[in-house]
């Protein structure tokens, strides 16, 4: 299998360090909110890479972290008036729920940053001892210029970075490029004791420690979105390799961004949608097919129309699988029986002079399908090519189905149709497609979209109305609680002269 390695900027033959065992790490969520459909692409990409490697016979030790202490979690806690630990707990549970909705399997290891604080402190102590880090007023910073390979992942040089710095440098730092390994505690924030003072870890150090704790000092594949290449992954390399003197990861694999028109989908731009809402509207397999039909390294322009097209394609495949099951259920597996009049057993309905070319041709074709699928997938994890092989199999199966003698498949015909159906499911397995018993389960949620949307609007309008009455009676504490809970669910309220406007991303209504 060949994979594009961001570190070397070329495709390379992927061979794990240890025969048949692959150690893979991918950046997980910062649990301050539910994840968006843009986040979902990264989670899905490495779920499918892991599935495909297992499909090929590898044992994959897969770690995905949970960042459960970070600035955005603390900000959300202040906004909601609850402890940061409660924010992290709520949204960790929400992450597990939404991950399951998308059909993503749990990783082998799922460490949380707060579980490895002692290891983080030991890691930082070692960097200080080696001269790669220094303490300033209970903060600890990493000396970027001391690490000679800084910029090798992103292709950035230090002069370019310094010239492009957008924020006022911290005068306490030795160099504007130095980044935080440990942040001194502020009043009301979660904090842990460390030799240099109470505080909490920086973002980058958490991933290095969780990766090395679960997978060792050098991992085979480190993955994440392209937006993490710099500074996050660049900083992971700097601090990890400064500590061990070994390569941190052999292959760096990054998925492309999700776009809305010409802009990156991002919460700060307000152009995002939560993954759970998109899944509820279209079904999980439609979302998976939409993303996997695009090469993982290329940007994807998000659209409901595109996902709806994927849903229709999913439904057509399930229709075929259901038709094959219904049309072949009366045909049994062949049993040994004596040959009659010197002639071997024939397909039911086939006379002595009838041609067998369609059956022979289709049988020969089926024997090549898995190899062709793997050839596509082995070419830099080419999921669009792999999906193309599956849909060609669907097309040819539909044609073959029409060649059944007297409109009803005989025994040999039925066996080949069953084999084709098995292949569709077998090749869909590493993609997380075509694994449900029927199409209704595969597109669950899609049929109730309009009913669900109408009910949602009515319910939100009712809550906005109740909140308005509470404000009129000056019961501000309860009114603020409604606003905070709605905000937590992704519904923003804005009080204006003509009433209250509520927004769910791009959807806007007045209550």
C-alpha positions as CSV (number, residue, x, y, z in Angstrom):
1,X,0.0,0.0,0.0
2,X,1.2,3.5,-0.9
3,X,0.4,6.5,1.3
4,X,1.1,10.2,0.8
5,X,3.5,11.3,3.6
6,X,3.1,15.0,4.5
7,X,6.6,14.8,6.0
8,X,8.3,13.9,2.8
9,X,5.7,15.4,0.4
10,X,5.4,12.3,-1.7
11,X,3.7,8.9,-1.8
12,X,5.7,6.1,-0.2
13,X,5.3,2.4,0.2
14,X,3.8,1.9,3.7
15,X,5.5,-0.9,5.7
16,X,4.9,-1.0,9.5
17,X,7.7,-1.2,11.9
18,X,6.4,-4.4,13.3
19,X,5.2,-7.1,11.0
20,X,1.3,-7.1,10.8
21,X,1.0,-4.6,13.7
22,X,0.3,-0.9,12.9
23,X,0.5,1.8,15.5
24,X,-1.7,4.7,14.5
25,X,-2.7,8.0,16.3
26,X,-5.2,10.5,15.2
27,X,-6.2,13.7,16.9
28,X,-9.5,13.6,18.6
29,X,-12.0,16.2,19.9
30,X,-11.6,19.1,22.3
31,X,-14.8,18.5,24.2
32,X,-16.3,22.0,24.5
33,X,-19.2,21.4,22.1
34,X,-20.6,18.8,19.8
35,X,-18.5,18.1,16.8
36,X,-19.4,19.6,13.4
37,X,-19.7,17.9,10.0
38,X,-16.2,19.3,9.2
39,X,-14.8,17.5,12.3
40,X,-16.7,14.4,11.2
41,X,-14.6,14.2,8.1
42,X,-11.4,13.7,10.0
43,X,-12.9,11.2,12.4
44,X,-14.3,9.3,9.5
45,X,-11.1,9.3,7.4
46,X,-9.1,7.6,10.1
47,X,-11.9,5.2,11.1
48,X,-11.9,4.0,7.5
49,X,-8.1,3.8,7.2
50,X,-8.1,1.7,10.3
51,X,-10.9,-0.5,9.0
52,X,-9.2,-1.0,5.7
53,X,-5.8,-1.9,7.2
54,X,-7.7,-4.5,9.4
55,X,-9.5,-5.7,6.2
56,X,-6.0,-6.4,4.8
57,X,-5.1,-8.5,7.8
58,X,-3.2,-6.1,10.0
59,X,-3.7,-5.6,13.7
60,X,-4.2,-1.9,14.2
61,X,-3.5,-0.3,17.6
62,X,-5.4,2.9,17.2
63,X,-5.3,5.8,19.6
64,X,-7.6,8.8,19.5
65,X,-7.2,11.3,22.3
66,X,-9.8,13.4,24.1
67,X,-8.7,16.9,25.0
68,X,-10.7,17.5,28.2
69,X,-8.8,20.6,29.5
70,X,-8.3,23.6,27.2
71,X,-9.1,27.3,26.8
72,X,-12.3,26.7,25.0
73,X,-13.6,24.3,27.6
74,X,-12.9,26.9,30.3
75,X,-14.6,29.6,28.2
76,X,-17.7,27.4,27.8
77,X,-17.7,26.8,31.5
78,X,-17.8,30.5,32.3
79,X,-20.5,31.0,29.7
80,X,-22.7,28.3,31.2
81,X,-21.8,29.0,34.8
82,X,-20.7,25.4,35.4
83,X,-17.4,23.8,36.3
84,X,-15.0,23.0,33.4
85,X,-15.1,19.4,34.4
86,X,-18.8,19.3,33.8
87,X,-18.5,20.8,30.4
88,X,-15.9,18.2,29.5
89,X,-18.1,15.4,30.8
90,X,-21.2,16.5,28.9
91,X,-19.4,16.9,25.6
92,X,-17.4,13.7,26.0
93,X,-20.6,11.8,26.3
94,X,-22.0,13.8,23.3
95,X,-18.9,12.9,21.3
96,X,-19.5,9.2,22.0
97,X,-23.1,9.5,21.0
98,X,-22.5,11.3,17.7
99,X,-19.6,9.1,16.8
100,X,-21.9,6.1,17.1
101,X,-24.5,7.8,15.0
102,X,-21.9,8.1,12.2
103,X,-21.0,4.4,12.6
104,X,-17.4,5.1,13.7
105,X,-15.9,2.3,15.8
106,X,-14.2,3.2,19.1
107,X,-10.4,3.2,19.0
108,X,-8.2,0.7,20.7
109,X,-7.2,3.4,23.2
110,X,-9.0,6.6,24.1
111,X,-6.9,8.5,26.7
112,X,-8.0,11.8,28.1
113,X,-5.6,14.6,28.8
114,X,-6.5,14.9,32.5
115,X,-5.6,11.2,32.9
116,X,-2.0,11.7,32.0
117,X,-1.1,15.0,33.8
118,X,1.7,13.2,35.9
119,X,3.2,11.9,32.7
120,X,3.0,15.4,31.1
121,X,4.8,16.9,34.1
122,X,7.6,14.3,33.8
123,X,7.8,15.0,30.0
124,X,8.2,18.7,30.6
125,X,10.7,18.2,33.4
126,X,12.8,16.2,31.0
127,X,12.6,18.9,28.3
128,X,13.7,21.5,30.9
129,X,16.6,19.3,31.9
130,X,17.7,19.0,28.2
131,X,17.6,22.7,27.7
132,X,14.6,22.6,25.3
133,X,12.2,24.3,27.8
134,X,12.4,27.1,30.4
135,X,10.2,28.4,33.2
136,X,8.9,32.0,33.3
137,X,6.5,33.1,36.1
138,X,5.1,29.5,36.5
139,X,4.6,29.2,32.8
140,X,6.8,26.8,30.8
141,X,7.8,27.5,27.2
142,X,9.5,25.4,24.5
143,X,12.6,26.8,22.8
144,X,11.7,26.5,19.1
145,X,15.1,27.6,17.7
146,X,16.9,24.9,19.7
147,X,15.2,22.2,17.7
148,X,17.0,22.1,14.3
149,X,14.2,20.3,12.4
150,X,11.5,22.8,13.3
151,X,9.3,23.4,10.2
152,X,10.1,20.1,8.4
153,X,6.5,19.0,8.4
154,X,4.8,22.3,7.4
155,X,7.7,23.5,5.2
156,X,7.8,26.8,7.1
157,X,11.1,28.4,8.0
158,X,11.7,30.4,11.2
159,X,12.2,33.7,9.5
160,X,8.9,33.3,7.6
161,X,7.1,32.4,10.9
162,X,8.6,35.4,12.7
163,X,7.7,37.8,10.0
164,X,4.2,36.5,9.8
165,X,3.5,36.6,13.5
166,X,0.0,38.1,14.0
167,X,0.0,38.7,17.7
168,X,2.0,40.9,20.1
169,X,4.8,38.8,21.4
170,X,4.9,38.0,25.1
171,X,7.9,40.0,26.4
172,X,8.5,37.2,29.0
173,X,9.4,34.7,26.3
174,X,12.9,34.3,25.0
175,X,11.6,34.2,21.4
176,X,8.3,35.1,19.9
177,X,8.1,31.7,18.3
178,X,8.4,29.7,21.6
179,X,5.1,27.9,22.6
180,X,3.6,27.0,25.9
181,X,4.1,23.6,27.4
182,X,2.5,24.6,30.7
183,X,0.2,27.5,31.6
184,X,0.1,29.0,35.1
185,X,-3.3,28.7,36.8
186,X,-5.7,31.7,36.8
187,X,-8.3,32.1,39.5
188,X,-11.2,29.7,39.1
189,X,-9.5,27.5,36.5
190,X,-8.7,23.8,36.8
191,X,-5.1,23.4,37.9
192,X,-2.6,20.7,39.0
193,X,0.5,20.9,41.1
194,X,3.9,21.0,39.3
195,X,7.4,21.7,40.3
196,X,7.2,25.2,38.7
197,X,3.8,26.0,40.1
198,X,0.1,25.2,39.8
199,X,-1.3,25.2,36.3
200,X,-2.4,23.1,33.4
201,X,-0.8,21.7,30.2
202,X,-0.7,23.3,26.8
203,X,-2.5,21.7,24.0
204,X,0.4,20.3,22.0
205,X,2.1,18.5,24.8
206,X,-1.0,16.5,25.6
207,X,-1.1,14.7,22.3
208,X,2.6,13.8,22.4
209,X,2.2,12.3,25.8
210,X,-1.0,10.4,25.0
211,X,0.5,9.0,21.7
212,X,3.7,7.8,23.3
213,X,2.0,6.5,26.4
214,X,-0.2,4.2,24.4
215,X,1.8,3.4,21.3
216,X,5.5,4.0,22.1
217,X,8.1,6.6,21.1
218,X,7.8,6.1,17.3
219,X,4.4,5.4,15.8
220,X,3.6,4.3,12.2
221,X,0.9,6.7,11.3
222,X,-0.1,10.1,12.8
223,X,-3.2,11.5,11.3
224,X,-5.4,14.6,11.5
225,X,-6.9,17.4,9.5
226,X,-4.8,19.5,7.2
227,X,-5.5,22.5,9.5
228,X,-3.5,20.8,12.3
229,X,-0.2,20.5,10.3
230,X,0.9,23.9,11.7
231,X,1.3,24.6,14.5
232,X,-0.1,21.6,16.3
233,X,1.7,18.7,14.6
234,X,4.8,20.7,14.0
235,X,5.0,21.3,17.7
236,X,4.3,17.7,18.5
237,X,7.3,16.7,16.4
238,X,9.6,19.3,18.0
239,X,8.8,18.4,21.6
240,X,8.6,14.6,21.1
241,X,11.8,14.2,19.1
242,X,13.7,16.6,21.4
243,X,12.8,14.2,24.2
244,X,13.5,10.9,22.6
245,X,16.0,11.6,19.8
246,X,13.8,9.3,17.6
247,X,11.3,10.0,14.8
248,X,7.9,10.7,16.4
249,X,5.9,9.3,13.5
250,X,7.0,7.6,10.3
251,X,4.0,8.7,8.2
252,X,2.0,11.9,8.6
253,X,-1.4,11.6,6.9
254,X,-3.8,14.6,6.7
255,X,-7.3,14.9,5.3
256,X,-8.5,17.9,3.4
257,X,-10.7,20.6,4.7
258,X,-14.5,20.9,4.4
259,X,-15.5,24.0,2.5
260,X,-18.7,26.1,2.3
261,X,-18.4,27.9,-1.0
262,X,-15.0,29.6,-1.0
263,X,-14.6,29.5,2.9
264,X,-13.5,26.8,5.2
265,X,-16.3,25.5,7.4
266,X,-15.5,26.8,10.9
267,X,-17.4,27.7,14.0
268,X,-15.8,31.1,14.1
269,X,-17.3,31.9,10.7
270,X,-20.8,30.6,11.7
271,X,-21.0,28.5,8.6
272,X,-21.0,25.1,10.2
273,X,-23.6,22.3,10.9
274,X,-23.4,19.8,13.7
275,X,-22.7,16.2,12.5
276,X,-25.7,14.8,14.4
277,X,-28.1,17.1,12.5
278,X,-26.7,16.2,9.1
279,X,-26.9,12.4,10.0
280,X,-30.5,12.8,11.3
281,X,-31.4,14.4,8.0
282,X,-29.7,12.0,5.6
283,X,-28.7,8.9,7.4
284,X,-25.2,7.8,8.4
285,X,-24.3,5.8,5.3
286,X,-25.2,8.8,3.0
287,X,-22.8,11.0,5.0
288,X,-20.1,8.4,4.8
289,X,-20.5,7.9,1.1
290,X,-20.5,11.6,0.5
291,X,-17.1,12.1,2.1
292,X,-15.5,8.8,0.9
293,X,-16.5,9.6,-2.7
294,X,-13.9,12.4,-2.5
295,X,-10.2,11.7,-2.2
296,X,-9.2,12.1,1.5
297,X,-6.5,14.7,0.7
298,X,-8.7,17.0,-1.4
299,X,-11.1,19.7,0.0
300,X,-14.8,18.8,0.0
301,X,-17.5,21.4,-0.7
302,X,-20.3,20.6,1.7
303,X,-23.8,20.5,0.4
304,X,-27.1,18.8,1.4
305,X,-27.8,18.1,-2.3
306,X,-24.5,16.1,-2.6
307,X,-25.4,14.1,0.5
308,X,-28.9,13.5,-0.8
309,X,-27.4,12.1,-4.0
310,X,-25.3,9.8,-1.9
311,X,-28.4,8.7,0.0
312,X,-30.2,7.9,-3.2
313,X,-27.2,5.8,-4.4
314,X,-27.1,3.9,-1.0
315,X,-30.8,3.2,-1.4
316,X,-30.4,1.7,-4.9
317,X,-27.7,-0.7,-3.6
318,X,-29.9,-1.8,-0.7
319,X,-32.8,-2.3,-3.2
320,X,-30.6,-4.6,-5.2
321,X,-29.5,-6.6,-2.1
322,X,-33.1,-7.0,-1.0
323,X,-34.2,-8.1,-4.5
324,X,-31.4,-10.7,-4.7
325,X,-32.4,-12.1,-1.3
326,X,-36.1,-12.2,-2.3
327,X,-35.5,-13.8,-5.7
328,X,-33.0,-16.4,-4.6
329,X,-34.4,-17.5,-1.3
330,X,-36.1,-20.6,-2.8
331,X,-32.9,-21.8,-4.4
332,X,-30.8,-24.1,-2.1
333,X,-27.1,-24.8,-2.2
334,X,-26.3,-27.6,-4.6
335,X,-26.1,-31.1,-3.2
336,X,-24.1,-34.0,-4.7
337,X,-26.3,-36.1,-6.9
338,X,-25.8,-38.7,-9.5
339,X,-25.4,-37.6,-13.1
340,X,-28.3,-38.4,-15.3
341,X,-27.9,-39.9,-18.8
342,X,-24.2,-39.1,-18.8
343,X,-24.9,-35.4,-18.4
344,X,-23.7,-33.3,-15.4
345,X,-26.1,-31.3,-13.3
346,X,-27.4,-28.3,-15.2
347,X,-28.7,-25.0,-14.0
348,X,-32.5,-25.2,-13.5
349,X,-34.3,-24.3,-16.6
350,X,-31.2,-24.7,-18.8
351,X,-31.5,-27.1,-21.8
352,X,-28.8,-29.0,-23.5
353,X,-28.2,-26.5,-26.2
354,X,-28.5,-23.2,-24.2
355,X,-25.4,-20.9,-24.0
356,X,-23.7,-20.4,-20.6
357,X,-21.7,-17.3,-21.6
358,X,-23.4,-14.8,-19.2
359,X,-22.9,-17.1,-16.2
360,X,-19.3,-18.0,-17.1
361,X,-18.5,-14.4,-17.8
362,X,-20.1,-13.1,-14.6
363,X,-18.4,-15.8,-12.5
364,X,-15.0,-14.9,-13.9
365,X,-15.7,-11.2,-13.3
366,X,-16.6,-11.8,-9.6
367,X,-13.3,-13.6,-9.1
368,X,-11.4,-10.3,-9.9
369,X,-13.4,-7.8,-7.9
370,X,-11.7,-7.9,-4.6
371,X,-8.3,-7.7,-6.2
372,X,-9.4,-4.6,-8.2
373,X,-10.9,-3.0,-5.0
374,X,-7.6,-3.5,-3.1
375,X,-5.6,-2.2,-6.1
376,X,-7.6,1.1,-5.9
377,X,-7.5,1.4,-2.2
378,X,-3.8,0.7,-2.0
379,X,-3.2,3.7,-4.2
380,X,-2.9,6.3,-1.5
381,X,-6.1,5.2,0.2
382,X,-8.2,5.9,-2.9
383,X,-11.7,5.5,-1.5
384,X,-13.4,7.0,-4.6
385,X,-11.7,4.3,-6.7
386,X,-12.7,1.6,-4.3
387,X,-16.3,2.9,-4.3
388,X,-16.2,2.9,-8.1
389,X,-15.3,-0.8,-8.0
390,X,-18.3,-1.5,-5.8
391,X,-20.7,0.5,-7.9
392,X,-19.4,-1.2,-11.1
393,X,-20.1,-4.5,-9.3
394,X,-23.7,-3.3,-8.6
395,X,-24.2,-2.2,-12.2
396,X,-23.0,-5.6,-13.6
397,X,-25.0,-7.5,-11.1
398,X,-28.1,-5.7,-12.1
399,X,-27.4,-6.6,-15.8
400,X,-26.7,-10.2,-14.9
401,X,-29.9,-10.4,-12.8
402,X,-31.8,-9.7,-16.0
403,X,-30.3,-12.8,-17.8
404,X,-32.0,-15.2,-15.5
405,X,-33.7,-18.1,-17.4
406,X,-37.4,-17.6,-17.7
407,X,-37.1,-14.4,-15.5
408,X,-36.3,-16.5,-12.4
409,X,-32.8,-17.4,-11.3
410,X,-31.9,-21.0,-11.4
411,X,-29.6,-22.7,-9.0
412,X,-26.2,-21.6,-10.5
413,X,-27.6,-18.2,-11.4
414,X,-28.8,-17.7,-7.8
415,X,-25.5,-18.8,-6.3
416,X,-23.7,-16.1,-8.4
417,X,-26.2,-13.5,-7.4
418,X,-25.7,-14.4,-3.8
419,X,-21.9,-14.2,-4.2
420,X,-22.3,-10.8,-5.8
421,X,-24.4,-9.6,-2.8
422,X,-21.8,-11.0,-0.4
423,X,-19.1,-9.2,-2.2
424,X,-20.9,-5.9,-2.1
425,X,-21.2,-6.2,1.7
426,X,-17.7,-7.6,2.1
427,X,-16.1,-4.6,0.2
428,X,-18.4,-2.2,1.9
429,X,-17.3,-3.3,5.3
430,X,-14.0,-1.4,5.5
431,X,-15.9,1.7,4.3
432,X,-18.7,1.2,6.8
433,X,-21.2,0.9,4.0
434,X,-23.9,-1.7,3.1
435,X,-23.7,-3.5,6.5
436,X,-27.3,-3.0,7.6
437,X,-30.0,-5.6,7.2
438,X,-32.1,-3.4,5.0
439,X,-32.2,0.1,3.5
440,X,-34.6,1.4,6.2
441,X,-31.8,1.0,8.8
442,X,-29.2,2.5,6.5
443,X,-31.1,5.7,5.8
444,X,-32.7,5.9,9.3
445,X,-33.6,9.5,10.1
446,X,-33.8,10.7,6.5
447,X,-37.5,10.0,6.1
448,X,-38.5,12.0,9.2
449,X,-36.5,15.0,8.3
450,X,-39.3,17.4,7.6
451,X,-41.4,16.3,10.5
452,X,-38.4,16.6,12.8
453,X,-37.5,20.1,11.5
454,X,-41.1,21.3,11.9
455,X,-41.3,20.0,15.4
456,X,-37.9,21.5,16.3
457,X,-39.0,24.9,15.2
458,X,-42.2,24.8,17.1
459,X,-40.4,23.6,20.3
460,X,-37.7,26.3,20.0
461,X,-40.4,29.0,19.4
462,X,-42.2,27.8,22.5
463,X,-39.1,28.0,24.7
464,X,-38.3,31.5,23.3
465,X,-41.9,32.6,24.1
466,X,-41.7,31.2,27.7
467,X,-38.3,32.9,28.2
468,X,-39.8,36.2,27.0
469,X,-42.6,35.9,29.5
470,X,-40.1,35.2,32.3
471,X,-38.1,38.3,31.3
472,X,-41.2,40.4,31.3
473,X,-41.8,39.2,34.9
474,X,-38.1,40.0,35.7
475,X,-37.3,36.4,36.5
476,X,-34.0,36.7,34.9
477,X,-32.2,33.8,36.5
478,X,-34.6,31.2,35.0
479,X,-34.7,33.1,31.6
480,X,-30.9,33.1,31.5
481,X,-30.9,29.4,32.3
482,X,-33.1,28.7,29.2
483,X,-30.8,30.8,27.1
484,X,-27.7,29.0,28.3
485,X,-29.2,25.5,27.8
486,X,-30.3,26.4,24.3
487,X,-26.9,27.8,23.5
488,X,-25.4,24.5,24.8
489,X,-27.6,22.7,22.2
490,X,-26.3,24.9,19.4
491,X,-29.2,27.4,19.4
492,X,-28.2,31.1,19.8
493,X,-30.7,33.7,21.0
494,X,-30.3,37.4,20.2
495,X,-32.7,39.9,21.9
496,X,-33.7,42.7,19.6
497,X,-36.3,45.5,19.7
498,X,-38.8,43.5,17.7
499,X,-38.4,40.3,19.7
500,X,-35.9,37.5,20.1
501,X,-34.1,36.0,17.0
502,X,-32.8,32.4,17.3
503,X,-30.2,30.9,15.0
504,X,-29.1,27.4,14.3
505,X,-26.0,28.0,12.1
506,X,-27.5,29.3,8.8
507,X,-31.1,29.0,9.8
508,X,-32.7,32.1,11.3
509,X,-36.2,32.6,12.8
510,X,-37.9,35.3,14.9
511,X,-39.7,34.3,18.1
